[in-house]
Amino acid sequence: MRLASLTFACLAAAAVTVGACDGPTAPERKLQAARLKWEHTRPAAYTYTVALYCFCPQEGSGPVIVSVRDGVVESRTYVNSGAAVAPTYADYFPTIDGLFEVIEDARRQGAYAINVTYDPARGFPVVISIDYERATADDELTYRATNFQPR
């Protein structure tokens, strides 16, 4: 009888331990920590360059200099030509907060693979690679954020 009680106690403890693992995964914890760091270090105004690598229109790839003030995009300009980004393609080049939303959207959609590298000082995503479906070609995308400058 004593052995049965001990076995039950060990199994109960194991169940509690496994249940405790239902919290955020390591990528979710990294995302939360990075977003918190960004929220604490975000300047009122900044510029950065963003490029999107995907199976999408050439106009939708960039690289583009995005200028932001108080969370609102002031301008989006192609690096190579200096031309303004057409409104049709504006969503391809979000604010830094918009890059975090790209990650969240991929998580909500159940993307097959999401790999993110964050800036160690400010927490914003510098590389986001998403593969939405394992067996589907041309559904992958990668964002690269460079040249971040507070203004």
Summary of the structure (lengths in Angstrom):
residues: 151
radius of gyration: 21.0
end to end distance: 72.4
largest distance: 80.9
contacts: 399
relative contact order: 0.18
helix: 38%
strand: 32%
